[in-house]
């Protein structure tokens, strides 16, 4: 199965700053079938990005993502207070679908 | 509004059984594949099982194959997960999720709030 490694484990930033999160795959992700989710405490994961770079429904444009092959990036251009959460990447092109271990984005 | 509401979690002894349910609303249930995903503090998120819209095809993670059974009742807009021979490592929050096709592959776009399963050894 494809192993996804996210970095950093924790990212401490202030509102208004730019956040860059990384997701690296152990092998190439088919057709950029890479998604990003946001999860807040006590809540279910929320789909942010699919197809490596396409925003899901109602996701603000301060969220953007890029990448292909084995290296993917999620960028939040200007952090809002509600953006502080845990972010997970997931590949869904190979079975089984697998997730990264998450990056916690915390307020500095 | 898409809503998924899991139930049936609880505390069970190792070797025991539980049946999880997921009540779906806000979308045409019988046109979507569905899945179960679990989350633990130690291992994070992990896909458990999936089922096609008709219920005709099911898939399982290797770790639960032969012990868990996914099913659905489209007349009731309900998804189920029968869990037998439970182990301590099955302890997790279990989420049901809706799985539409995104660019040709299934991807979970809406998730329920989860139900906690605790297996005591």
Boltz contact constraints between the chains, C-beta under 6 A:
constraints:
  - contact:
      token1: [A, 33]
      token2: [B, 105]
      max_distance: 6.0
  - contact:
      token1: [A, 35]
      token2: [B, 107]
      max_distance: 6.0
  - contact:
      token1: [A, 44]
      token2: [B, 95]
      max_distance: 6.0
  - contact:
      token1: [A, 44]
      token2: [B, 111]
      max_distance: 6.0
  - contact:
      token1: [A, 44]
      token2: [B, 113]
      max_distance: 6.0
  - contact:
      token1: [A, 45]
      token2: [B, 111]
      max_distance: 6.0
  - contact:
      token1: [A, 47]
      token2: [B, 109]
      max_distance: 6.0
  - contact:
      token1: [A, 50]
      token2: [B, 102]
      max_distance: 6.0
  - contact:
      token1: [A, 50]
      token2: [B, 107]
      max_distance: 6.0
  - contact:
      token1: [A, 51]
      token2: [B, 103]
      max_distance: 6.0
  - contact:
      token1: [A, 92]
      token2: [B, 105]
      max_distance: 6.0
  - contact:
      token1: [A, 92]
      token2: [B, 107]
      max_distance: 6.0
  - contact:
      token1: [A, 93]
      token2: [B, 105]
      max_distance: 6.0
  - contact:
      token1: [A, 96]
      token2: [B, 47]
      max_distance: 6.0
  - contact:
      token1: [A, 96]
      token2: [B, 61]
      max_distance: 6.0
  - contact:
      token1: [A, 97]
      token2: [B, 47]
      max_distance: 6.0
  - contact:
      token1: [A, 99]
      token2: [B, 44]
      max_distance: 6.0
  - contact:
      token1: [A, 99]
      token2: [B, 45]
      max_distance: 6.0
  - contact:
      token1: [A, 101]
      token2: [B, 44]
      max_distance: 6.0
